[in-house]
Amino acid sequence: MVSKYATFPVIDTIGLSDIADIRPAIEKMVDIYQKRQDEFSFRILLPRGEKLTGKAKKIGITFQGELVLTIRKRGLVPQIRDLRYVHDENHYGWLLASPEMFERFEGRS
């Protein structure tokens, strides 16, 4: 069964399979966050599998810390909701979006 959040409208979907993928993703996201805070929405896909859960958690924790730190370094206030879900057989999904985007989506669901 596919989660209803797999259809959440996002600016972009970014796959993170390694720690090295984090920095370019964060730079892209924070650039967009600066310009479009009310319409900010990204889907992060993390690896899912029997031997990948620990790796996904490590990537996720590192990503979250770096994202908040980068937003604050740019003098912005992080106002981002997140929601984690099982995206498909091979990926965990993680939505990062403005509260307004979640309200719009939940209002139409």
Biopython code that builds the backbone (N, CA, C, O; Angstrom):
import numpy as np
from Bio.PDB.StructureBuilder import StructureBuilder

atoms = [
    (1, "MET", "N", (0.839, -1.189, 0.000)),
    (1, "MET", "CA", (0.000, 0.000, 0.000)),
    (1, "MET", "C", (0.881, 1.249, 0.000)),
    (1, "MET", "O", (1.834, 1.352, 0.773)),
    (2, "VAL", "N", (0.555, 2.170, -0.858)),
    (2, "VAL", "CA", (1.319, 3.410, -0.972)),
    (2, "VAL", "C", (0.747, 4.436, 0.003)),
    (2, "VAL", "O", (-0.470, 4.597, 0.099)),
    (3, "SER", "N", (1.609, 5.115, 0.709)),
    (3, "SER", "CA", (1.198, 6.146, 1.647)),
    (3, "SER", "C", (0.603, 7.338, 0.901)),
    (3, "SER", "O", (1.036, 7.664, -0.205)),
    (4, "LYS", "N", (-0.390, 7.984, 1.510)),
    (4, "LYS", "CA", (-0.958, 9.183, 0.884)),
    (4, "LYS", "C", (0.093, 10.289, 0.777)),
    (4, "LYS", "O", (-0.036, 11.192, -0.050)),
    (5, "TYR", "N", (1.118, 10.218, 1.601)),
    (5, "TYR", "CA", (2.161, 11.246, 1.577)),
    (5, "TYR", "C", (3.109, 11.096, 0.388)),
    (5, "TYR", "O", (3.901, 11.997, 0.113)),
    (6, "ALA", "N", (3.037, 9.975, -0.315)),
    (6, "ALA", "CA", (3.841, 9.799, -1.529)),
    (6, "ALA", "C", (3.392, 10.777, -2.614)),
    (6, "ALA", "O", (4.132, 11.032, -3.564)),
    (7, "THR", "N", (2.170, 11.330, -2.475)),
    (7, "THR", "CA", (1.661, 12.292, -3.459)),
    (7, "THR", "C", (1.721, 13.734, -2.951)),
    (7, "THR", "O", (1.205, 14.640, -3.605)),
    (8, "PHE", "N", (2.335, 13.950, -1.809)),
    (8, "PHE", "CA", (2.474, 15.300, -1.258)),
    (8, "PHE", "C", (3.209, 16.168, -2.275)),
    (8, "PHE", "O", (4.255, 15.761, -2.781)),
    (9, "PRO", "N", (2.685, 17.359, -2.589)),
    (9, "PRO", "CA", (3.342, 18.212, -3.589)),
    (9, "PRO", "C", (4.648, 18.814, -3.058)),
    (9, "PRO", "O", (4.659, 19.488, -2.028)),
    (10, "VAL", "N", (5.725, 18.565, -3.762)),
    (10, "VAL", "CA", (7.036, 19.062, -3.324)),
    (10, "VAL", "C", (7.728, 19.816, -4.458)),
    (10, "VAL", "O", (7.441, 19.610, -5.637)),
    (11, "ILE", "N", (8.636, 20.684, -4.067)),
    (11, "ILE", "CA", (9.470, 21.397, -5.031)),
    (11, "ILE", "C", (10.421, 20.409, -5.701)),
    (11, "ILE", "O", (10.663, 20.469, -6.906)),
    (12, "ASP", "N", (10.957, 19.491, -4.877)),
    (12, "ASP", "CA", (11.892, 18.506, -5.406)),
    (12, "ASP", "C", (11.960, 17.316, -4.460)),
    (12, "ASP", "O", (11.659, 17.424, -3.272)),
    (13, "THR", "N", (12.359, 16.192, -5.012)),
    (13, "THR", "CA", (12.626, 14.983, -4.239)),
    (13, "THR", "C", (14.121, 14.741, -4.308)),
    (13, "THR", "O", (14.716, 14.729, -5.386)),
    (14, "ILE", "N", (14.719, 14.548, -3.142)),
    (14, "ILE", "CA", (16.167, 14.357, -3.069)),
    (14, "ILE", "C", (16.446, 13.007, -2.415)),
    (14, "ILE", "O", (15.971, 12.727, -1.314)),
    (15, "GLY", "N", (17.206, 12.194, -3.095)),
    (15, "GLY", "CA", (17.616, 10.916, -2.538)),
    (15, "GLY", "C", (18.947, 11.062, -1.822)),
    (15, "GLY", "O", (19.913, 11.576, -2.384)),
    (16, "LEU", "N", (18.988, 10.607, -0.583)),
    (16, "LEU", "CA", (20.231, 10.626, 0.186)),
    (16, "LEU", "C", (20.629, 9.181, 0.470)),
    (16, "LEU", "O", (19.932, 8.469, 1.194)),
    (17, "SER", "N", (21.729, 8.761, -0.092)),
    (17, "SER", "CA", (22.174, 7.390, 0.142)),
    (17, "SER", "C", (23.499, 7.337, 0.903)),
    (17, "SER", "O", (23.968, 6.265, 1.283)),
    (18, "ASP", "N", (24.094, 8.517, 1.118)),
    (18, "ASP", "CA", (25.385, 8.573, 1.803)),
    (18, "ASP", "C", (25.539, 9.941, 2.468)),
    (18, "ASP", "O", (24.893, 10.907, 2.061)),
    (19, "ILE", "N", (26.374, 10.022, 3.467)),
    (19, "ILE", "CA", (26.637, 11.281, 4.175)),
    (19, "ILE", "C", (27.116, 12.358, 3.194)),
    (19, "ILE", "O", (26.793, 13.533, 3.368)),
    (20, "ALA", "N", (27.870, 11.977, 2.184)),
    (20, "ALA", "CA", (28.412, 12.945, 1.214)),
    (20, "ALA", "C", (27.311, 13.630, 0.402)),
    (20, "ALA", "O", (27.554, 14.681, -0.190)),
    (21, "ASP", "N", (26.117, 13.061, 0.364)),
    (21, "ASP", "CA", (25.009, 13.653, -0.390)),
    (21, "ASP", "C", (24.351, 14.814, 0.362)),
    (21, "ASP", "O", (23.579, 15.572, -0.225)),
    (22, "ILE", "N", (24.644, 14.952, 1.626)),
    (22, "ILE", "CA", (23.932, 15.904, 2.481)),
    (22, "ILE", "C", (24.228, 17.358, 2.135)),
    (22, "ILE", "O", (23.292, 18.131, 1.931)),
    (23, "ARG", "N", (25.472, 17.751, 2.062)),
    (23, "ARG", "CA", (25.830, 19.158, 1.875)),
    (23, "ARG", "C", (25.200, 19.772, 0.623)),
    (23, "ARG", "O", (24.588, 20.835, 0.730)),
    (24, "PRO", "N", (25.318, 19.155, -0.562)),
    (24, "PRO", "CA", (24.693, 19.766, -1.743)),
    (24, "PRO", "C", (23.174, 19.875, -1.602)),
    (24, "PRO", "O", (22.576, 20.851, -2.056)),
    (25, "ALA", "N", (22.560, 18.889, -0.983)),
    (25, "ALA", "CA", (21.104, 18.925, -0.785)),
    (25, "ALA", "C", (20.707, 20.081, 0.123)),
    (25, "ALA", "O", (19.729, 20.777, -0.150)),
    (26, "ILE", "N", (21.447, 20.287, 1.183)),
    (26, "ILE", "CA", (21.127, 21.354, 2.129)),
    (26, "ILE", "C", (21.312, 22.722, 1.483)),
    (26, "ILE", "O", (20.479, 23.608, 1.675)),
    (27, "GLU", "N", (22.368, 22.908, 0.735)),
    (27, "GLU", "CA", (22.587, 24.194, 0.077)),
    (27, "GLU", "C", (21.414, 24.529, -0.845)),
    (27, "GLU", "O", (20.918, 25.656, -0.841)),
    (28, "LYS", "N", (20.979, 23.563, -1.621)),
    (28, "LYS", "CA", (19.853, 23.758, -2.531)),
    (28, "LYS", "C", (18.580, 24.092, -1.751)),
    (28, "LYS", "O", (17.855, 25.022, -2.104)),
    (29, "MET", "N", (18.318, 23.337, -0.700)),
    (29, "MET", "CA", (17.097, 23.531, 0.079)),
    (29, "MET", "C", (17.072, 24.880, 0.793)),
    (29, "MET", "O", (16.043, 25.557, 0.798)),
    (30, "VAL", "N", (18.175, 25.271, 1.386)),
    (30, "VAL", "CA", (18.207, 26.535, 2.127)),
    (30, "VAL", "C", (18.120, 27.723, 1.167)),
    (30, "VAL", "O", (17.504, 28.735, 1.503)),
    (31, "ASP", "N", (18.719, 27.622, -0.007)),
    (31, "ASP", "CA", (18.560, 28.686, -1.009)),
    (31, "ASP", "C", (17.083, 28.888, -1.334)),
    (31, "ASP", "O", (16.611, 30.022, -1.412)),
    (32, "ILE", "N", (16.363, 27.802, -1.521)),
    (32, "ILE", "CA", (14.930, 27.889, -1.822)),
    (32, "ILE", "C", (14.154, 28.353, -0.593)),
    (32, "ILE", "O", (13.208, 29.130, -0.721)),
    (33, "TYR", "N", (14.532, 27.896, 0.579)),
    (33, "TYR", "CA", (13.852, 28.310, 1.815)),
    (33, "TYR", "C", (13.922, 29.832, 1.990)),
    (33, "TYR", "O", (12.950, 30.453, 2.420)),
    (34, "GLN", "N", (15.059, 30.422, 1.661)),
    (34, "GLN", "CA", (15.215, 31.870, 1.780)),
    (34, "GLN", "C", (14.221, 32.613, 0.896)),
    (34, "GLN", "O", (13.754, 33.690, 1.268)),
    (35, "LYS", "N", (13.895, 32.063, -0.253)),
    (35, "LYS", "CA", (13.041, 32.742, -1.227)),
    (35, "LYS", "C", (11.563, 32.377, -1.100)),
    (35, "LYS", "O", (10.698, 33.195, -1.415)),
    (36, "ARG", "N", (11.266, 31.170, -0.647)),
    (36, "ARG", "CA", (9.889, 30.670, -0.702)),
    (36, "ARG", "C", (9.477, 29.959, 0.586)),
    (36, "ARG", "O", (9.038, 28.810, 0.542)),
    (37, "GLN", "N", (9.613, 30.627, 1.728)),
    (37, "GLN", "CA", (9.325, 29.976, 3.001)),
    (37, "GLN", "C", (7.905, 29.435, 3.096)),
    (37, "GLN", "O", (7.704, 28.351, 3.644)),
    (38, "ASP", "N", (6.910, 30.159, 2.577)),
    (38, "ASP", "CA", (5.520, 29.721, 2.688)),
    (38, "ASP", "C", (5.192, 28.567, 1.743)),
    (38, "ASP", "O", (4.199, 27.869, 1.948)),
    (39, "GLU", "N", (6.000, 28.359, 0.726)),
    (39, "GLU", "CA", (5.755, 27.295, -0.250)),
    (39, "GLU", "C", (6.844, 26.232, -0.209)),
    (39, "GLU", "O", (6.957, 25.420, -1.128)),
    (40, "PHE", "N", (7.635, 26.233, 0.839)),
    (40, "PHE", "CA", (8.763, 25.315, 0.953)),
    (40, "PHE", "C", (8.266, 23.884, 1.154)),
    (40, "PHE", "O", (7.452, 23.621, 2.039)),
    (41, "SER", "N", (8.759, 22.968, 0.331)),
    (41, "SER", "CA", (8.408, 21.557, 0.513)),
    (41, "SER", "C", (9.390, 20.671, -0.252)),
    (41, "SER", "O", (9.597, 20.845, -1.453)),
    (42, "PHE", "N", (9.977, 19.739, 0.449)),
    (42, "PHE", "CA", (10.910, 18.784, -0.146)),
    (42, "PHE", "C", (10.617, 17.396, 0.386)),
    (42, "PHE", "O", (10.173, 17.222, 1.521)),
    (43, "ARG", "N", (10.872, 16.427, -0.449)),
    (43, "ARG", "CA", (10.791, 15.023, -0.046)),
    (43, "ARG", "C", (12.217, 14.491, -0.031)),
    (43, "ARG", "O", (12.955, 14.625, -1.006)),
    (44, "ILE", "N", (12.587, 13.894, 1.073)),
    (44, "ILE", "CA", (13.884, 13.255, 1.190)),
    (44, "ILE", "C", (13.635, 11.751, 1.186)),
    (44, "ILE", "O", (12.800, 11.254, 1.941)),
    (45, "LEU", "N", (14.353, 11.035, 0.343)),
    (45, "LEU", "CA", (14.257, 9.581, 0.317)),
    (45, "LEU", "C", (15.529, 9.002, 0.920)),
    (45, "LEU", "O", (16.641, 9.318, 0.495)),
    (46, "LEU", "N", (15.340, 8.154, 1.915)),
    (46, "LEU", "CA", (16.450, 7.499, 2.605)),
    (46, "LEU", "C", (16.387, 6.000, 2.326)),
    (46, "LEU", "O", (15.307, 5.448, 2.116)),
    (47, "PRO", "N", (17.543, 5.347, 2.324)),
    (47, "PRO", "CA", (17.558, 3.914, 2.005)),
    (47, "PRO", "C", (16.805, 3.089, 3.055)),
    (47, "PRO", "O", (16.895, 3.343, 4.256)),
    (48, "ARG", "N", (16.070, 2.103, 2.568)),
    (48, "ARG", "CA", (15.308, 1.232, 3.452)),
    (48, "ARG", "C", (15.642, -0.219, 3.128)),
    (48, "ARG", "O", (15.695, -0.610, 1.962)),
    (49, "GLY", "N", (15.861, -0.984, 4.137)),
    (49, "GLY", "CA", (16.165, -2.401, 3.960)),
    (49, "GLY", "C", (16.697, -2.961, 5.255)),
    (49, "GLY", "O", (17.043, -2.219, 6.174)),
    (50, "GLU", "N", (16.759, -4.253, 5.319)),
    (50, "GLU", "CA", (17.160, -4.939, 6.540)),
    (50, "GLU", "C", (18.497, -4.437, 7.084)),
    (50, "GLU", "O", (18.645, -4.246, 8.291)),
    (51, "LYS", "N", (19.456, -4.227, 6.209)),
    (51, "LYS", "CA", (20.787, -3.802, 6.645)),
    (51, "LYS", "C", (21.008, -2.301, 6.499)),
    (51, "LYS", "O", (22.114, -1.817, 6.743)),
    (52, "LEU", "N", (19.970, -1.550, 6.103)),
    (52, "LEU", "CA", (20.138, -0.128, 5.811)),
    (52, "LEU", "C", (19.484, 0.804, 6.826)),
    (52, "LEU", "O", (19.695, 2.014, 6.757)),
    (53, "THR", "N", (18.711, 0.292, 7.748)),
    (53, "THR", "CA", (17.986, 1.147, 8.690)),
    (53, "THR", "C", (18.934, 1.991, 9.532)),
    (53, "THR", "O", (18.692, 3.184, 9.716)),
    (54, "GLY", "N", (19.994, 1.405, 10.041)),
    (54, "GLY", "CA", (20.974, 2.161, 10.839)),
    (54, "GLY", "C", (21.622, 3.262, 10.026)),
    (54, "GLY", "O", (21.821, 4.373, 10.518)),
    (55, "LYS", "N", (21.948, 2.955, 8.788)),
    (55, "LYS", "CA", (22.553, 3.952, 7.897)),
    (55, "LYS", "C", (21.568, 5.084, 7.635)),
    (55, "LYS", "O", (21.949, 6.254, 7.655)),
    (56, "ALA", "N", (20.309, 4.745, 7.390)),
    (56, "ALA", "CA", (19.284, 5.765, 7.137)),
    (56, "ALA", "C", (19.123, 6.678, 8.346)),
    (56, "ALA", "O", (18.982, 7.891, 8.193)),
    (57, "LYS", "N", (19.142, 6.106, 9.542)),
    (57, "LYS", "CA", (19.019, 6.922, 10.764)),
    (57, "LYS", "C", (20.199, 7.881, 10.897)),
    (57, "LYS", "O", (20.020, 9.051, 11.236)),
    (58, "LYS", "N", (21.393, 7.386, 10.633)),
    (58, "LYS", "CA", (22.593, 8.233, 10.733)),
    (58, "LYS", "C", (22.538, 9.372, 9.716)),
    (58, "LYS", "O", (22.842, 10.518, 10.049)),
    (59, "ILE", "N", (22.157, 9.063, 8.497)),
    (59, "ILE", "CA", (22.038, 10.089, 7.459)),
    (59, "ILE", "C", (20.978, 11.107, 7.871)),
    (59, "ILE", "O", (21.191, 12.313, 7.746)),
    (60, "GLY", "N", (19.850, 10.631, 8.356)),
    (60, "GLY", "CA", (18.756, 11.511, 8.757)),
    (60, "GLY", "C", (19.129, 12.452, 9.892)),
    (60, "GLY", "O", (18.829, 13.644, 9.837)),
    (61, "ILE", "N", (19.771, 11.930, 10.904)),
    (61, "ILE", "CA", (20.171, 12.763, 12.049)),
    (61, "ILE", "C", (21.191, 13.809, 11.609)),
    (61, "ILE", "O", (21.086, 14.975, 11.988)),
    (62, "THR", "N", (22.169, 13.403, 10.818)),
    (62, "THR", "CA", (23.185, 14.335, 10.324)),
    (62, "THR", "C", (22.541, 15.411, 9.460)),
    (62, "THR", "O", (22.843, 16.596, 9.596)),
    (63, "PHE", "N", (21.654, 14.986, 8.573)),
    (63, "PHE", "CA", (20.964, 15.919, 7.679)),
    (63, "PHE", "C", (20.160, 16.944, 8.470)),
    (63, "PHE", "O", (20.236, 18.141, 8.192)),
    (64, "GLN", "N", (19.400, 16.488, 9.440)),
    (64, "GLN", "CA", (18.549, 17.385, 10.226)),
    (64, "GLN", "C", (19.388, 18.437, 10.957)),
    (64, "GLN", "O", (19.048, 19.620, 10.936)),
    (65, "GLY", "N", (20.463, 18.023, 11.592)),
    (65, "GLY", "CA", (21.326, 18.965, 12.302)),
    (65, "GLY", "C", (21.952, 19.984, 11.362)),
    (65, "GLY", "O", (21.979, 21.177, 11.663)),
    (66, "GLU", "N", (22.450, 19.518, 10.234)),
    (66, "GLU", "CA", (23.076, 20.415, 9.255)),
    (66, "GLU", "C", (22.062, 21.403, 8.667)),
    (66, "GLU", "O", (22.387, 22.568, 8.435)),
    (67, "LEU", "N", (20.840, 20.935, 8.429)),
    (67, "LEU", "CA", (19.817, 21.811, 7.860)),
    (67, "LEU", "C", (19.483, 22.951, 8.815)),
    (67, "LEU", "O", (19.462, 24.114, 8.410)),
    (68, "VAL", "N", (19.225, 22.631, 10.066)),
    (68, "VAL", "CA", (18.883, 23.663, 11.052)),
    (68, "VAL", "C", (20.060, 24.621, 11.240)),
    (68, "VAL", "O", (19.867, 25.835, 11.305)),
    (69, "LEU", "N", (21.257, 24.088, 11.324)),
    (69, "LEU", "CA", (22.449, 24.927, 11.497)),
    (69, "LEU", "C", (22.635, 25.883, 10.320)),
    (69, "LEU", "O", (22.935, 27.058, 10.530)),
    (70, "THR", "N", (22.466, 25.408, 9.100)),
    (70, "THR", "CA", (22.640, 26.240, 7.916)),
    (70, "THR", "C", (21.566, 27.321, 7.845)),
    (70, "THR", "O", (21.860, 28.466, 7.498)),
    (71, "ILE", "N", (20.336, 26.969, 8.167)),
    (71, "ILE", "CA", (19.257, 27.963, 8.173)),
    (71, "ILE", "C", (19.570, 29.066, 9.179)),
    (71, "ILE", "O", (19.420, 30.250, 8.874)),
    (72, "ARG", "N", (19.999, 28.684, 10.361)),
    (72, "ARG", "CA", (20.317, 29.682, 11.398)),
    (72, "ARG", "C", (21.542, 30.518, 11.032)),
    (72, "ARG", "O", (21.578, 31.715, 11.318)),
    (73, "LYS", "N", (22.536, 29.906, 10.408)),
    (73, "LYS", "CA", (23.729, 30.653, 9.980)),
    (73, "LYS", "C", (23.374, 31.759, 9.003)),
    (73, "LYS", "O", (24.044, 32.790, 8.951)),
    (74, "ARG", "N", (22.324, 31.543, 8.234)),
    (74, "ARG", "CA", (21.886, 32.552, 7.263)),
    (74, "ARG", "C", (20.930, 33.569, 7.884)),
    (74, "ARG", "O", (20.349, 34.393, 7.177)),
    (75, "GLY", "N", (20.771, 33.511, 9.198)),
    (75, "GLY", "CA", (19.946, 34.492, 9.891)),
    (75, "GLY", "C", (18.447, 34.270, 9.758)),
    (75, "GLY", "O", (17.658, 35.195, 9.950)),
    (76, "LEU", "N", (18.058, 33.052, 9.431)),
    (76, "LEU", "CA", (16.645, 32.730, 9.267)),
    (76, "LEU", "C", (16.148, 31.931, 10.465)),
    (76, "LEU", "O", (16.935, 31.338, 11.204)),
    (77, "VAL", "N", (14.846, 31.926, 10.642)),
    (77, "VAL", "CA", (14.233, 31.142, 11.707)),
    (77, "VAL", "C", (13.643, 29.885, 11.056)),
    (77, "VAL", "O", (12.804, 29.990, 10.162)),
    (78, "PRO", "N", (14.073, 28.705, 11.498)),
    (78, "PRO", "CA", (13.539, 27.488, 10.880)),
    (78, "PRO", "C", (12.086, 27.242, 11.296)),
    (78, "PRO", "O", (11.806, 26.971, 12.464)),
    (79, "GLN", "N", (11.174, 27.339, 10.342)),
    (79, "GLN", "CA", (9.763, 27.036, 10.556)),
    (79, "GLN", "C", (9.366, 25.974, 9.551)),
    (79, "GLN", "O", (8.715, 26.241, 8.541)),
    (80, "ILE", "N", (9.784, 24.763, 9.866)),
    (80, "ILE", "CA", (9.583, 23.635, 8.968)),
    (80, "ILE", "C", (8.996, 22.476, 9.760)),
    (80, "ILE", "O", (9.527, 22.082, 10.798)),
    (81, "ARG", "N", (7.902, 21.941, 9.257)),
    (81, "ARG", "CA", (7.341, 20.716, 9.837)),
    (81, "ARG", "C", (7.947, 19.537, 9.098)),
    (81, "ARG", "O", (8.345, 19.646, 7.939)),
    (82, "ASP", "N", (8.007, 18.423, 9.781)),
    (82, "ASP", "CA", (8.486, 17.227, 9.100)),
    (82, "ASP", "C", (7.561, 16.059, 9.401)),
    (82, "ASP", "O", (6.866, 16.026, 10.417)),
    (83, "LEU", "N", (7.578, 15.118, 8.493)),
    (83, "LEU", "CA", (6.771, 13.922, 8.636)),
    (83, "LEU", "C", (7.539, 12.780, 7.994)),
    (83, "LEU", "O", (7.997, 12.879, 6.856)),
    (84, "ARG", "N", (7.671, 11.702, 8.741)),
    (84, "ARG", "CA", (8.376, 10.531, 8.221)),
    (84, "ARG", "C", (7.359, 9.444, 7.909)),
    (84, "ARG", "O", (6.382, 9.266, 8.637)),
    (85, "TYR", "N", (7.595, 8.724, 6.828)),
    (85, "TYR", "CA", (6.682, 7.668, 6.411)),
    (85, "TYR", "C", (7.444, 6.647, 5.577)),
    (85, "TYR", "O", (8.575, 6.902, 5.163)),
    (86, "VAL", "N", (6.835, 5.501, 5.329)),
    (86, "VAL", "CA", (7.425, 4.508, 4.443)),
    (86, "VAL", "C", (6.975, 4.866, 3.028)),
    (86, "VAL", "O", (5.789, 4.804, 2.705)),
    (87, "HIS", "N", (7.940, 5.242, 2.194)),
    (87, "HIS", "CA", (7.630, 5.717, 0.842)),
    (87, "HIS", "C", (7.347, 4.551, -0.113)),
    (87, "HIS", "O", (6.337, 4.542, -0.817)),
    (88, "ASP", "N", (8.242, 3.587, -0.125)),
    (88, "ASP", "CA", (8.066, 2.394, -0.950)),
    (88, "ASP", "C", (8.934, 1.284, -0.382)),
    (88, "ASP", "O", (9.499, 1.420, 0.703)),
    (89, "GLU", "N", (9.036, 0.208, -1.106)),
    (89, "GLU", "CA", (9.766, -0.965, -0.632)),
    (89, "GLU", "C", (11.240, -0.679, -0.321)),
    (89, "GLU", "O", (11.827, -1.314, 0.555)),
    (90, "ASN", "N", (11.827, 0.272, -1.039)),
    (90, "ASN", "CA", (13.264, 0.536, -0.901)),
    (90, "ASN", "C", (13.614, 1.858, -0.230)),
    (90, "ASN", "O", (14.794, 2.169, -0.067)),
    (91, "HIS", "N", (12.604, 2.648, 0.164)),
    (91, "HIS", "CA", (12.889, 3.983, 0.704)),
    (91, "HIS", "C", (11.978, 4.368, 1.860)),
    (91, "HIS", "O", (10.787, 4.055, 1.884)),
    (92, "TYR", "N", (12.581, 5.054, 2.809)),
    (92, "TYR", "CA", (11.802, 5.797, 3.796)),
    (92, "TYR", "C", (11.588, 7.174, 3.193)),
    (92, "TYR", "O", (12.476, 7.705, 2.527)),
    (93, "GLY", "N", (10.446, 7.744, 3.415)),
    (93, "GLY", "CA", (10.181, 9.100, 2.952)),
    (93, "GLY", "C", (10.202, 10.055, 4.128)),
    (93, "GLY", "O", (9.827, 9.704, 5.247)),
    (94, "TRP", "N", (10.643, 11.259, 3.854)),
    (94, "TRP", "CA", (10.702, 12.286, 4.893)),
    (94, "TRP", "C", (10.290, 13.590, 4.229)),
    (94, "TRP", "O", (10.991, 14.102, 3.356)),
    (95, "LEU", "N", (9.167, 14.115, 4.641)),
    (95, "LEU", "CA", (8.694, 15.385, 4.099)),
    (95, "LEU", "C", (9.141, 16.513, 5.002)),
    (95, "LEU", "O", (8.976, 16.448, 6.220)),
    (96, "LEU", "N", (9.702, 17.537, 4.410)),
    (96, "LEU", "CA", (10.086, 18.759, 5.108)),
    (96, "LEU", "C", (9.373, 19.885, 4.384)),
    (96, "LEU", "O", (9.644, 20.151, 3.213)),
    (97, "ALA", "N", (8.455, 20.548, 5.087)),
    (97, "ALA", "CA", (7.649, 21.560, 4.417)),
    (97, "ALA", "C", (7.195, 22.622, 5.395)),
    (97, "ALA", "O", (7.202, 22.422, 6.610)),
    (98, "SER", "N", (6.800, 23.762, 4.837)),
    (98, "SER", "CA", (6.249, 24.826, 5.664)),
    (98, "SER", "C", (4.926, 24.339, 6.255)),
    (98, "SER", "O", (4.246, 23.510, 5.650)),
    (99, "PRO", "N", (4.561, 24.843, 7.422)),
    (99, "PRO", "CA", (3.270, 24.461, 8.004)),
    (99, "PRO", "C", (2.108, 24.733, 7.045)),
    (99, "PRO", "O", (1.130, 23.985, 7.032)),
    (100, "GLU", "N", (2.209, 25.792, 6.249)),
    (100, "GLU", "CA", (1.154, 26.126, 5.289)),
    (100, "GLU", "C", (0.970, 25.024, 4.243)),
    (100, "GLU", "O", (-0.157, 24.724, 3.849)),
    (101, "MET", "N", (2.060, 24.429, 3.798)),
    (101, "MET", "CA", (1.962, 23.355, 2.804)),
    (101, "MET", "C", (1.251, 22.138, 3.389)),
    (101, "MET", "O", (0.444, 21.505, 2.707)),
    (102, "PHE", "N", (1.545, 21.805, 4.646)),
    (102, "PHE", "CA", (0.863, 20.683, 5.281)),
    (102, "PHE", "C", (-0.627, 20.986, 5.448)),
    (102, "PHE", "O", (-1.470, 20.113, 5.239)),
    (103, "GLU", "N", (-0.947, 22.220, 5.825)),
    (103, "GLU", "CA", (-2.355, 22.610, 5.986)),
    (103, "GLU", "C", (-3.111, 22.476, 4.672)),
    (103, "GLU", "O", (-4.232, 21.967, 4.651)),
    (104, "ARG", "N", (-2.512, 22.928, 3.581)),
    (104, "ARG", "CA", (-3.157, 22.834, 2.265)),
    (104, "ARG", "C", (-3.379, 21.377, 1.873)),
    (104, "ARG", "O", (-4.446, 21.009, 1.380)),
    (105, "PHE", "N", (-2.359, 20.558, 2.098)),
    (105, "PHE", "CA", (-2.454, 19.149, 1.721)),
    (105, "PHE", "C", (-3.500, 18.426, 2.571)),
    (105, "PHE", "O", (-4.319, 17.675, 2.042)),
    (106, "GLU", "N", (-3.473, 18.645, 3.857)),
    (106, "GLU", "CA", (-4.411, 17.973, 4.747)),
    (106, "GLU", "C", (-5.827, 18.483, 4.537)),
    (106, "GLU", "O", (-6.786, 17.757, 4.799)),
    (107, "GLY", "N", (-5.979, 19.718, 4.070)),
    (107, "GLY", "CA", (-7.295, 20.262, 3.791)),
    (107, "GLY", "C", (-7.944, 19.651, 2.567)),
    (107, "GLY", "O", (-9.170, 19.613, 2.458)),
    (108, "ARG", "N", (-7.116, 19.171, 1.639)),
    (108, "ARG", "CA", (-7.661, 18.591, 0.414)),
    (108, "ARG", "C", (-7.755, 17.078, 0.480)),
    (108, "ARG", "O", (-8.373, 16.455, -0.382)),
    (109, "SER", "N", (-7.135, 16.472, 1.514)),
    (109, "SER", "CA", (-7.154, 15.005, 1.611)),
    (109, "SER", "C", (-8.485, 14.495, 2.094)),
    (109, "SER", "O", (-8.670, 13.286, 2.231)),
]
sb = StructureBuilder()
sb.init_structure("model")
sb.init_model(0)
sb.init_chain("A")
sb.init_seg("    ")
for serial, (resi, resn, name, xyz) in enumerate(atoms, 1):
    if name == "N":
        sb.init_residue(resn, " ", resi, " ")
    sb.init_atom(name, np.array(xyz, "f"), 0.0, 1.0, " ", f" {name:<3s}", serial, name[0])
structure = sb.get_structure()
